[in-house]
Amino acid sequence: MSENIKDLHPEWLTQWRENTARWNKTVEGSAEEKQLTKDQDAIERRLMATPATTPAGMAAQIEFALENNLVGEDLKGGMFDGLDSNMFASITAGLKKMADASRAEVDICELYGTWQSITEKYETLDFSGDVSHGEFESLSAPILAERDKVESAIFATGCTTAKGQAIRVKIAAYFDWAVPDYNSAVLEHAEQVLS
């Protein structure tokens, strides 16, 4: 699944909820009610007829089905005392976790690209005999401070995917934060994941 694919279903679900709230406050038979009913029908058709291609889109469709009573209509809340509603609620929760993981992975990949650029910039600084230690420090300090911020963001991002973990391993290996024997095997795996 491409990281650039984005379903509109979550936005449509928000619109549907907002319209429902407004519709519930309108006067029956009023022009406003008729317009909101027409708008609601259009949103519902989009939500149901447009195939979802991302976990977030699928979760929105299931939430809509649950909230619009498309499942769970039996007297006791659905089939087998509500098992159908519970099943769809569970699927929705799983899909939302997948969507969050996908977003976190995109975020951590972007941050890692920034970290690599900053690291390259730092490594190209020339610390030769012509530059005093103080001059080098004044040139490198802002670069290292910027990289520290990015590193903090990478390690704070709640990404549990293989790619996110591989990025953390690569950074740890760069600084040799792990035991070298263990690090080489883990680093090899991380490089395979990232390539």
N, C-alpha and C positions, 0 to 999 in steps of 0.2 A: 504494500500500500504506500503510495507516495505521500510524503510529508506535506505536500502542497494541496492535497485534496481536502476540501472543507465542505461539509454538508450544511445546508441552510435550515435543516429541520429544527435545531435548537432555537434559532431566532423565530421561526414560525410558531413553535410551541409557546414562546414568550408572548408573541402577538396574540395567539389564540387565548391564552390565559387573561391577558389584559382586556381583550374584547369581551370575553365571558364575564369578567367583573363589571365592565361598563354595561353590557347587555342586561345583567341581573338588576341594574339600578334604573333601567329605562321604563317608561310608561308603555304598557302593552298596546300595540296598534299604532304607536307614534312613528313619525318619519325616521326618527333616530333608531328606534328598534328595528325597523325594516332595513335600514342601511347596515346596521351592525349584524343583522342576520345574514344579509347578502355577503358582507365581508367575512363573516365566520365560515360560511359555506365554502368560500374560495380558499381560505386558509386550510380548512379541514381537507379539502380535495388535494391541495398541494402536499400536505403532510402524509396523506395516505397513498397518493398516486406516484409520488416521486421516490424512486428507489434510493435508500440510504446506502452509502458506501464507506462510512466511517463508524467507529463505535459510538461517537457522540450523536450522530444522526440516528442510528438504530435505537439508542437509548431514548432519544426524544420521541420517536414513533411509539415505543412501548409505553412511555409515560403518558402520551396522548391517549392511547388505547385504554389505559387504566383509568385515567381521569375522566374520559368521555364514556365510561361504562361499556366499552366494546368487549371487555372480559369481566368476569366476576358478577354477572347479572342474576345468578340464581338467588333464591330467597335467603340463603345463608352466606352470601358473599361470593358465590362462584361454585365451581365443581368441587366436590369433596370438602365442603366447609371452607372454601376459600383457597384451596391449594393452587388453582389456576392463577388467581391474583398474586399469591405469594411467589409462584414460579416466575411470573413476568417481572415482579418487583426485584427478585434476585437476579434475573438476567440483566435488568436495567442497571443495577448496582455494579455488576461485573463489567458491563460495557463502559460505564462511566470511569471505572478504574483503568480500563484499557485506554480510554481517551486521555485521561490525565497522564498516564505513563507515556503515551505518544507525544503529548505536548511537552512534558518534561524532557524527553529525549531530544526533541528539536531544540529546546532551550539549551540543554547542556552541550549539544553539538555546536551550536552557534557560539557559546561561551568558549568552547575549546578552540575554535577557529581564532577567536580574539586572543586567547592565551598564547597560541602558537605564533601569531603575528607579533605580539609584544615580546615574546621570548627571542624571536629572530632579530627584532630591533635591538634588544639588549646585547645579543651575541655579536652584533656587528659593530658595537662600540669599540673603538680602538684604544686599548690601554698600552700605549708604547712609551718609550723613554721620553717622548716629547710632551706627554700629558702627565701632570702631577697626580698623586693619589687623590688630593682634594678636588682637583678639576674633574677627575673620573667619577668621584662620588657625587658631585653636583650634577653631572650628566646622567648618571645611572639611577640616582635616588627616585626621581619622578617615574621613571619607567618601571622600576621594581615595585613602587607603591601601587601603580596602576595594575600590574600583574597580580599583586597580592589581593586586590579587590576582586579580580576576575576569579582567582583561585578560590577565594572564600565563597563566591557565588556558585562555583562548580560543586564544591563539597556541600553546600547548603541545599542545592537543588535535589528534590526528592525523586530522583530517577533511579528506578530499580531494574531497568533493562540491561541486557548484556552490553550494549553500546555505552551506556552511561557508566557502568562499572569499569569497562575497558578504558575509558577516558581517565577515570580517577587513577587506575593502575599506571597508565602512561605518565601522568604527572608525578605520581609517587616514585616511579622509576627514574624520572628525570632528576629528582632530588635525592635518589637512593635512600628513600624513607623506609624501605622494607629490607628484610634480610636478603642478601644477594642470591643465595642458592634458591630460596623460595621465589624471589623476585624474577629470576630468569624464566622459570616455567610459566608463571602467571603473566609475565610480560609477553612471552611468545603467544600465549592464548589471546591476550588483549590485542596484539597486533593483527592476529587472524580475524578477530571480530571487527576491527576497524578497517581492514583492507577490503 
